[in-house]
Every structure is written in C-alpha cells, then in structure tokens.
Amino acid sequence: MSRVVFVCLGNICRSPAAEGVFTHMAKQASRGLIKELSVRYGLR
C-alpha cells in the first residue's frame, strides 16, 4: 500500500489542483473500482 500526502499551507490553487490530478490518476489506475475519491482535511 502506498500513501500520498499533499501539504499546503494556505495556497488555494495548488491544493485543489493536486486533488484533481490525484483523483483523475486514481480513477484511471483503479479501472472503475474507485468511483469517487475526495478527502479534505481543512488544515491551516
């Protein structure tokens, strides 16, 4: 199992972009096993 962590301290553009790219890649890699992947931590 791999772990991926995106850390962003107040940058409102890179966090959503990283989530979007990762979600897209995860959906392609899962071959339909993952329908929706969205984890938000609200770190500030």
KEKE-3310 file (N, C-alpha, C; in steps of 0.2 Angstrom, whole numbers, plus 5000, padded with zeros to 4 digits):
npx = (5004:5003:5006:5000:5003:4997:5003:4998:4999:4989:4988:4978:4976:4985:4982:4968:4971:4981:4973:4963:4971:4977:4965:4960:4970:4970:4957:4959:4969:4962:4954:4939:4936:4936:4925:4923:4934:4938:4946:4946:4955:4956:4966:4976)
npy = (4994:5011:5028:5044:5061:5077:5093:5109:5125:5136:5139:5142:5137:5127:5116:5111:5109:5098:5089:5086:5081:5070:5063:5060:5052:5041:5036:5032:5022:5013:5006:5008:5004:5013:5025:5038:5049:5059:5068:5078:5089:5101:5108:5121)
npz = (5000:4996:5002:5000:5002:5002:5006:5011:5014:5016:5002:4990:4977:4973:4981:4977:4964:4965:4971:4961:4950:4957:4960:4947:4942:4951:4948:4935:4937:4945:4937:4937:4950:4960:4963:4967:4975:4987:4999:5012:5023:5029:5035:5042)
capx = (5000:5006:5002:5001:5001:4998:5003:4998:4998:4985:4988:4971:4976:4989:4978:4963:4974:4984:4967:4960:4976:4977:4958:4960:4975:4967:4951:4962:4973:4958:4950:4932:4935:4935:4920:4924:4939:4939:4947:4948:4957:4955:4972:4978)
capy = (5000:5017:5033:5050:5066:5084:5098:5115:5130:5142:5140:5140:5135:5121:5110:5109:5106:5092:5084:5085:5077:5063:5059:5058:5047:5036:5033:5028:5016:5008:5003:5008:5002:5019:5030:5045:5049:5065:5068:5085:5089:5108:5110:5128)
capz = (5000:4996:5005:4997:5007:5000:5011:5008:5020:5014:4995:4987:4970:4972:4984:4973:4958:4967:4972:4955:4947:4960:4959:4940:4941:4955:4944:4929:4940:4949:4932:4939:4957:4964:4959:4969:4980:4989:5006:5013:5030:5032:5038:5041)
cpx = (5004:5002:5005:4999:5002:4998:5003:4996:4995:4985:4982:4971:4979:4985:4973:4966:4977:4978:4964:4965:4976:4971:4958:4964:4973:4961:4954:4965:4968:4954:4942:4931:4934:4931:4921:4929:4940:4940:4950:4949:4956:4960:4974:4984)
cpy = (5006:5023:5040:5056:5073:5089:5105:5120:5136:5144:5138:5137:5128:5115:5107:5106:5099:5087:5082:5080:5070:5059:5056:5052:5040:5032:5029:5022:5011:5004:5002:5006:5008:5024:5037:5045:5057:5066:5075:5086:5096:5110:5118:5130)
cpz = (5000:4999:5001:5001:5003:5005:5008:5014:5017:5006:4992:4980:4969:4975:4980:4967:4959:4968:4966:4951:4950:4959:4952:4939:4945:4951:4939:4932:4943:4944:4934:4946:4961:4960:4961:4975:4981:4997:5007:5021:5033:5036:5037:5045)
residu = (MET:SER:ARG:VAL:VAL:PHE:VAL:CYS:LEU:GLY:ASN:ILE:CYS:ARG:SER:PRO:ALA:ALA:GLU:GLY:VAL:PHE:THR:HIS:MET:ALA:LYS:GLN:ALA:SER:ARG:GLY:LEU:ILE:LYS:GLU:LEU:SER:VAL:ARG:TYR:GLY:LEU:ARG)
# end
